[in-house]
Amino acid sequence: MHNHNADGCPSCSSIKPTAPENPTDYRLTHWPIQINLMGTVVPFIQNADLLIAADCTAFAALNFHERFLKNKKVLIGCPKLDNSQNYIEKFTEIFSQNPIQKVTCLRMEVPCCGGMTAILKEAITRSKHSIPMTEIIIGVKGDLLSEKSILR
């Protein structure tokens, strides 16, 4: 792990904010968004409400940006295709070294996607910080199936 700063990706930074053209402008405020490209101490996640979204959710969920991205910093990844142990270690470091307000896990209903919830719960526990976490499950047809508090 030991990628302690924003050097995970050469272009890891906040995006210069622009005045939204309208109040429903929910564009990204930072780059990159891939978990594997992130460092573990990154200024734009300080005091953030994090949305950790499984890759497929943005394609399956209707109005992803408006419904889920608003006022959040997003990181995306796949708990099946990526290395889960690396995710646990990276999120443990992120949660240990950065003040985080809340974590929302947005995942698909398929069993393999449940790994993202398990990864985040384990990392929060290992960080020894009390970070509230919510899990939102999206069906394969894009419906919101459930939303529940996992950690308070």
Secondary structure by P-SEA (a helix, b strand, c coil): cccccccccccccccccccccccccccccccccccccccccccccccccccccccccccccccccccccccbbbbbbbcccccaaaaaaaaaaaaacccccbbbbbbccccccaaaaaaaaaaaaaaccbbbbbbbbbcccccccccccccc
